[in-house]
């Protein structure tokens, strides 16, 4: 193992999480950062806004799958 002159918080947290299954989770779930929360909220908004458009496109795509012979 490499020499570590100072304790590393992230390494200690990973070690605790790695062994958490033995006694259950000892750490509370981390709260998302403000940026992460905005990203999640924005993604949810995009999904709800795009759903009606996707439904319409599926209806159009079903009609477009018909083969039509050119009159030329």
Z-matrix of the N, CA and C atoms (Angstrom, degrees):
N
C 1 1.449
C 2 1.533 1 108.74
N 3 1.278 2 116.35 1 142.17
C 4 1.457 3 121.13 2 -176.66
C 5 1.527 4 110.62 3 -70.55
N 6 1.311 5 114.96 4 152.25
C 7 1.460 6 120.69 5 177.45
C 8 1.525 7 109.37 6 -70.71
N 9 1.320 8 116.41 7 129.98
C 10 1.461 9 121.20 8 179.28
C 11 1.531 10 107.76 9 -122.86
N 12 1.323 11 117.58 10 102.54
C 13 1.458 12 119.81 11 -175.70
C 14 1.524 13 114.04 12 -66.97
N 15 1.327 14 117.99 13 -28.41
C 16 1.467 15 121.05 14 -179.63
C 17 1.515 16 109.31 15 -129.47
N 18 1.320 17 117.33 16 149.22
C 19 1.474 18 119.41 17 176.69
C 20 1.530 19 110.60 18 -64.38
N 21 1.310 20 115.90 19 145.32
C 22 1.450 21 122.18 20 179.74
C 23 1.522 22 107.93 21 -113.83
N 24 1.330 23 116.88 22 119.29
C 25 1.463 24 121.12 23 -176.14
C 26 1.521 25 111.69 24 -61.38
N 27 1.318 26 118.04 25 -45.36
C 28 1.468 27 121.49 26 -178.30
C 29 1.524 28 111.18 27 -62.14
N 30 1.325 29 115.86 28 -40.15
C 31 1.465 30 119.73 29 179.16
C 32 1.526 31 110.75 30 -64.86
N 33 1.334 32 116.46 31 -40.58
C 34 1.463 33 120.16 32 179.15
C 35 1.525 34 111.29 33 -66.15
N 36 1.333 35 116.93 34 -41.03
C 37 1.468 36 120.32 35 179.08
C 38 1.523 37 110.40 36 -64.12
N 39 1.334 38 118.03 37 -43.11
C 40 1.466 39 120.93 38 177.69
C 41 1.526 40 111.26 39 -61.35
N 42 1.329 41 116.24 40 -38.47
C 43 1.456 42 119.73 41 179.82
C 44 1.533 43 110.34 42 -66.67
N 45 1.318 44 117.08 43 -41.67
C 46 1.464 45 120.62 44 177.97
C 47 1.523 46 109.83 45 -64.22
N 48 1.333 47 117.26 46 -44.40
C 49 1.466 48 120.53 47 179.99
C 50 1.526 49 111.23 48 -64.70
N 51 1.316 50 117.05 49 -34.52
C 52 1.455 51 121.19 50 -179.51
C 53 1.531 52 110.79 51 -63.64
N 54 1.335 53 117.00 52 -32.61
C 55 1.453 54 120.81 53 -178.76
C 56 1.523 55 112.68 54 -103.95
N 57 1.331 56 117.62 55 7.83
C 58 1.459 57 121.05 56 -176.35
C 59 1.523 58 112.06 57 -67.41
N 60 1.335 59 118.12 58 -26.90
C 61 1.461 60 120.18 59 -177.41
C 62 1.527 61 110.90 60 -64.33
N 63 1.334 62 117.83 61 -20.99
C 64 1.455 63 120.77 62 -177.89
C 65 1.531 64 112.01 63 -71.20
N 66 1.320 65 117.39 64 -35.51
C 67 1.463 66 121.07 65 -177.39
C 68 1.524 67 111.96 66 -126.27
N 69 1.290 68 118.22 67 5.46
C 70 1.456 69 121.63 68 -175.88
C 71 1.520 70 109.52 69 94.94
N 72 1.285 71 115.82 70 170.13
C 73 1.453 72 120.32 71 -177.41
C 74 1.525 73 110.06 72 -68.87
N 75 1.320 74 116.51 73 126.48
C 76 1.459 75 121.00 74 179.14
C 77 1.517 76 111.36 75 -98.21
N 78 1.305 77 116.84 76 -12.27
C 79 1.455 78 120.75 77 -178.52
C 80 1.519 79 109.97 78 -111.70
N 81 1.325 80 117.53 79 138.60
C 82 1.463 81 118.72 80 174.87
C 83 1.526 82 110.08 81 -68.94
N 84 1.309 83 115.44 82 155.91
C 85 1.466 84 119.45 83 178.99
C 86 1.527 85 108.88 84 -62.83
N 87 1.326 86 117.23 85 133.55
C 88 1.463 87 119.01 86 -178.69
C 89 1.521 88 110.83 87 -68.63
N 90 1.320 89 115.40 88 140.20
C 91 1.462 90 119.67 89 177.04
C 92 1.515 91 108.70 90 -77.48
N 93 1.319 92 117.01 91 138.83
C 94 1.470 93 117.83 92 179.21
C 95 1.525 94 110.70 93 -66.94
N 96 1.294 95 115.40 94 147.44
C 97 1.460 96 121.37 95 176.17
C 98 1.524 97 108.32 96 -65.95
N 99 1.328 98 118.04 97 158.49
C 100 1.474 99 120.14 98 179.66
C 101 1.527 100 112.50 99 -54.38
N 102 1.334 101 116.70 100 -40.00
C 103 1.462 102 119.77 101 178.59
C 104 1.524 103 110.46 102 -63.08
N 105 1.339 104 117.01 103 -44.11
C 106 1.463 105 120.55 104 -179.98
C 107 1.522 106 111.19 105 -63.56
N 108 1.327 107 117.53 106 -39.13
C 109 1.460 108 120.71 107 179.34
C 110 1.530 109 110.78 108 -65.25
N 111 1.336 110 116.62 109 -43.33
C 112 1.473 111 120.06 110 177.34
C 113 1.522 112 110.43 111 -62.22
N 114 1.330 113 116.82 112 -39.39
C 115 1.460 114 121.05 113 179.06
C 116 1.525 115 110.74 114 -63.44
N 117 1.329 116 117.21 115 -44.38
C 118 1.465 117 120.77 116 178.67
C 119 1.525 118 111.67 117 -64.59
N 120 1.342 119 116.88 118 -42.68
C 121 1.459 120 120.22 119 178.39
C 122 1.524 121 111.45 120 -64.08
N 123 1.332 122 116.41 121 -41.48
C 124 1.456 123 120.35 122 178.91
C 125 1.517 124 111.84 123 -65.12
N 126 1.328 125 116.90 124 -39.04
C 127 1.460 126 120.75 125 178.75
C 128 1.526 127 110.48 126 -64.58
N 129 1.330 128 117.07 127 -41.65
C 130 1.463 129 120.75 128 178.61
C 131 1.522 130 110.53 129 -63.88
N 132 1.319 131 117.51 130 -38.68
C 133 1.463 132 121.02 131 178.62
C 134 1.516 133 110.77 132 -65.73
N 135 1.312 134 117.13 133 -42.60
C 136 1.465 135 120.63 134 179.37
C 137 1.523 136 110.58 135 -62.16
N 138 1.319 137 116.72 136 -42.78
C 139 1.468 138 120.22 137 -179.27
C 140 1.515 139 110.80 138 -62.48
N 141 1.332 140 117.90 139 -44.00
C 142 1.465 141 119.70 140 -179.28
C 143 1.524 142 111.53 141 -69.89
N 144 1.333 143 117.98 142 -31.61
C 145 1.466 144 120.55 143 178.91
C 146 1.521 145 112.16 144 -75.82
N 147 1.318 146 117.91 145 -31.73
C 148 1.461 147 121.61 146 -175.43
C 149 1.529 148 111.63 147 -84.09
N 150 1.304 149 118.37 148 -21.98
C 151 1.465 150 120.97 149 -175.69
C 152 1.532 151 113.48 150 -56.53
N 153 1.354 152 121.01 151 -47.44
C 154 1.467 153 119.32 152 177.76
C 155 1.529 154 112.78 153 -62.82
N 156 1.326 155 116.58 154 -35.88
C 157 1.465 156 120.46 155 179.19
C 158 1.528 157 109.62 156 -66.16
N 159 1.314 158 117.01 157 -41.55
C 160 1.463 159 120.75 158 179.79
C 161 1.529 160 110.86 159 -63.71
N 162 1.326 161 116.93 160 -38.99
C 163 1.464 162 120.37 161 177.92
C 164 1.525 163 110.42 162 -61.99
N 165 1.308 164 116.93 163 -44.25
C 166 1.465 165 121.45 164 178.68
C 167 1.526 166 110.80 165 -62.66
N 168 1.331 167 116.35 166 -43.00
C 169 1.463 168 119.72 167 179.80
C 170 1.524 169 111.77 168 -64.04
N 171 1.328 170 117.66 169 -36.26
C 172 1.462 171 119.98 170 177.58
C 173 1.524 172 110.73 171 -65.17
N 174 1.313 173 117.47 172 -36.64
C 175 1.470 174 120.22 173 177.90
C 176 1.525 175 110.45 174 -67.24
N 177 1.335 176 116.93 175 -41.82
C 178 1.462 177 121.14 176 179.58
C 179 1.526 178 110.14 177 -67.30
N 180 1.328 179 116.38 178 -40.82
C 181 1.455 180 120.13 179 -178.96
C 182 1.526 181 111.31 180 -64.49
N 183 1.329 182 117.44 181 -34.90
C 184 1.462 183 120.31 182 178.16
C 185 1.525 184 110.11 183 -63.19
N 186 1.333 185 117.09 184 -40.63
C 187 1.459 186 120.52 185 178.96
C 188 1.535 187 111.06 186 -71.22
N 189 1.304 188 118.05 187 -31.20
C 190 1.457 189 121.31 188 -177.16
C 191 1.527 190 112.18 189 -76.46
N 192 1.308 191 118.25 190 -13.79
C 193 1.466 192 120.51 191 -179.43
C 194 1.531 193 112.50 192 -75.93
N 195 1.304 194 117.23 193 -8.01
C 196 1.465 195 119.80 194 178.10
C 197 1.523 196 108.47 195 -70.91
N 198 1.313 197 115.59 196 140.64
C 199 1.462 198 120.33 197 177.81
C 200 1.520 199 108.21 198 -86.01
N 201 1.309 200 115.72 199 128.52
C 202 1.466 201 119.30 200 178.14
C 203 1.526 202 108.86 201 -123.15
N 204 1.313 203 116.43 202 126.90
C 205 1.437 204 121.43 203 -179.91
C 206 1.530 205 109.49 204 -80.69
N 207 1.312 206 115.84 205 132.53
C 208 1.456 207 120.12 206 -179.55
C 209 1.534 208 108.88 207 -68.42
N 210 1.329 209 116.50 208 142.44
C 211 1.462 210 122.27 209 179.53
C 212 1.511 211 111.90 210 -82.29
N 213 1.291 212 118.44 211 -3.94
C 214 1.465 213 120.99 212 -178.49
C 215 1.482 214 112.73 213 -76.96
